[in-house]
Every structure is written in C-alpha cells, then in structure tokens.
C-alpha cells in the first residue's frame, strides 16, 4: 500500500491530517515537505526539491496541504505533477457529492459540504467545511473556497481564486481568475478584472 507525503507543513496540514485519519485510516502519513520544519507532528522530509530527487513517485501519494497561499499552492502542485507524482483526492464521508459531479485530481472536500449535480471541481481545489457548490457550477483549478461559502447554480469560480468564509456567489455569476472574494461578501454581478471584491454587494 502506498504511503502519503504531505506537501506543506503549516496549520492547514493539521486539518489535512485529521481528514486522512477520519476517511482513510489505513493510509499511513510518511512525512511532509516544506521550506522549513514546522510544529506538525509528522516526520519532516525536507524541502520540495529533496522529495522530488529522493523518493520514488511510484511508492507514494501526495496530498496538497498548503493553505490559502494560492500562488505557492499552484506552483508546487504543478511542479510535482510535471514530475509525474500522483496526488490523492479526498472527499470527506460526511459530504454529499452528486453522482454527475466531477472532482479533479488532488482536490479536497471537507466535512458537511455539498457538490450539486453536473458541477465540475477541477484539480487542486479546496472545498472547505460546510461549503455548497450548486448544480452546473465550475470551480477552476487551484482555487480555495473558505468554510460555509456558497456558490449558487450555473456559476463559475476562475483559476487561482480565494473565496472567503461565509461568502456567496449568486446564480449565473463568474468570479474572474486570480481574484479574491472577501469573507461574508455577496457577489451578484459579473466583473472582468482580477481584483479583490468585498462587501454586500461586493465591489
């Protein structure tokens, strides 16, 4: 059975370890990679480059455990993917995912979330606790949806977006790639530029 290497050892990694223990208890966490050693109670393996050059990709599965730093998350994910490392996709047992929904490689769905029919979650996406992604919506790669956020039907979150906790995107609305939607914000119109949008309604 393959072992797990966590990519990132910060505070988000603590939540990832908990997810693995809840949902995949038979998989052993071998260690984590990060720029520096952290307080994570898992073996420190060194920097990303060491893992790339030392460990056989066929013996391990990677789990992206870098949090809301979207730029680093996307860069590191693509670096390991280019070297043909395999990423584990995690869907918590207390989340509901429609049979017609599609979940990408390395994406992580936290407890009590709901992914509606015909929705598409692309690679390396985080759907945090109690988040709703309604029918026919698209969450593009490397994006991060904070706890209790709501993406209504037929909406789109572009690449490398950060959607804050308790925020909402109403039906048929697109959040442009590389944008941030602030916590508790309400996005009710389409914008073309990549920016930070905040408030009710978001501006």
Residue pairs with C-beta under 8 A, 6 or more apart in sequence:
1 26
1 27
1 28
2 27
2 59
2 60
2 61
3 27
3 28
3 29
3 30
3 59
3 60
3 61
4 20
4 27
4 28
4 29
4 30
4 60
4 61
4 62
4 63
4 88
5 29
5 30
5 31
5 32
5 33
5 45
5 51
5 55
5 60
5 61
5 62
5 63
6 13
6 16
6 17
6 29
6 31
6 32
6 33
6 40
6 42
6 62
6 63
6 65
7 32
7 33
7 48
7 62
7 63
7 64
7 65
7 66
7 76
7 77
7 80
8 32
8 33
8 34
8 64
8 65
8 66
8 67
8 76
9 32
9 33
9 34
9 37
9 38
9 40
9 42
9 44
9 65
10 34
10 38
10 40
10 65
10 66
10 67
11 67
12 65
12 66
12 67
12 68
13 32
13 38
13 40
13 42
13 65
14 40
15 110
16 63
16 65
16 90
16 108
17 29
17 40
17 41
17 42
17 65
19 90
19 92
19 108
19 110
20 27
20 29
20 63
20 90
22 92
22 93
22 111
23 90
23 91
23 92
23 93
24 88
24 90
27 61
27 88
29 42
30 43
30 45
30 60
31 42
31 43
31 44
31 45
32 38
32 40
32 42
32 43
32 44
32 45
32 65
33 45
33 46
33 47
33 48
33 50
33 51
34 44
34 47
35 47
37 44
38 44
45 51
45 54
45 55
46 54
48 76
48 79
48 80
52 79
52 80
52 83
52 85
57 83
57 84
57 85
57 86
60 85
60 86
61 86
61 87
61 88
62 80
62 85
62 86
62 87
62 88
62 106
63 87
63 88
63 90
63 106
63 108
64 73
64 76
64 77
64 87
64 106
64 108
64 124
66 72
66 73
66 76
67 73
67 126
67 144
68 144
68 146
68 162
70 142
70 143
70 144
70 160
70 161
70 162
71 160
73 124
73 142
73 144
74 124
74 141
74 142
74 159
74 160
77 87
77 106
77 123
77 124
77 142
80 87
81 87
81 105
87 105
87 106
87 123
87 124
88 106
89 103
89 104
89 105
89 106
89 107
89 108
90 107
90 108
90 109
91 97
91 103
91 109
92 109
92 110
92 111
92 112
92 113
93 111
94 111
94 112
95 109
95 110
95 111
95 112
95 113
95 114
95 115
95 127
96 113
96 114
96 115
97 103
97 109
97 114
97 115
98 115
98 116
98 117
98 118
98 119
98 135
99 117
100 117
100 118
101 115
101 116
101 117
101 118
101 119
101 120
101 121
102 119
102 120
102 121
103 109
103 115
103 121
104 120
104 121
104 122
104 123
104 124
104 125
104 141
105 123
105 124
106 123
106 124
107 121
107 122
107 123
107 124
107 125
107 126
107 127
108 125
108 126
108 127
109 115
109 121
109 127
110 126
110 127
110 128
110 129
110 130
110 131
110 147
111 129
111 130
112 129
112 130
113 127
113 128
113 129
113 130
113 131
113 132
113 133
114 131
114 132
114 133
115 121
115 127
115 133
116 132
116 133
116 134
116 135
116 136
116 137
116 153
117 135
117 136
118 135
118 136
119 133
119 134
119 135
119 136
119 137
119 138
119 139
120 137
120 138
120 139
121 127
121 133
121 139
122 138
122 139
122 140
122 141
123 141
123 142
124 141
124 142
125 139
125 140
125 141
125 142
125 143
125 144
125 145
126 143
126 144
126 145
127 133
127 139
127 145
128 144
128 145
128 146
128 147
128 149
128 165
129 147
129 148
130 147
130 148
131 145
131 146
131 147
131 148
131 149
131 150
131 151
132 149
132 150
132 151
133 139
133 145
133 151
134 150
134 151
134 152
134 153
134 155
134 171
135 153
135 154
136 153
136 154
137 151
137 152
137 153
137 154
137 155
137 156
137 157
138 155
138 156
138 157
139 145
139 151
139 156
139 157
140 156
140 157
140 158
140 159
140 160
140 161
140 177
141 159
141 160
142 159
142 160
143 157
143 158
143 159
143 160
143 161
143 162
143 163
144 161
144 162
144 163
145 151
145 157
145 163
146 162
146 163
146 164
146 165
146 166
146 167
146 183
147 165
147 166
148 165
148 166
149 163
149 164
149 165
149 166
149 167
149 168
150 167
150 168
150 169
151 157
151 163
151 168
151 169
152 168
152 169
152 170
152 171
152 173
153 171
153 172
154 171
154 172
155 169
155 170
155 171
155 172
155 173
155 174
155 175
156 173
156 174
156 175
157 163
157 169
157 174
157 175
158 174
158 175
158 176
158 177
158 178
158 179
158 194
159 177
159 178
160 177
160 178
161 175
161 176
161 177
161 178
161 179
161 180
161 181
162 179
162 180
162 181
163 169
163 175
163 180
163 181
164 180
164 181
164 182
164 183
164 184
164 185
165 183
165 184
166 183
166 184
167 181
167 182
167 183
167 184
167 185
167 186
167 187
167 202
168 185
168 186
168 187
169 175
169 181
169 187
170 186
170 187
170 188
173 187
173 188
173 189
173 190
174 190
175 181
175 187
175 191
175 197
176 191
176 192
176 193
176 194
176 195
177 194
178 194
179 191
179 194
179 195
179 196
179 197
180 195
180 196
180 197
181 187
181 196
181 197
181 198
181 202
182 196
182 197
182 198
182 199
182 202
184 200
185 197
185 198
185 199
185 200
185 202
186 199
186 200
186 201
186 202
187 197
187 201
187 202
188 201
188 202
189 201
191 197
197 203
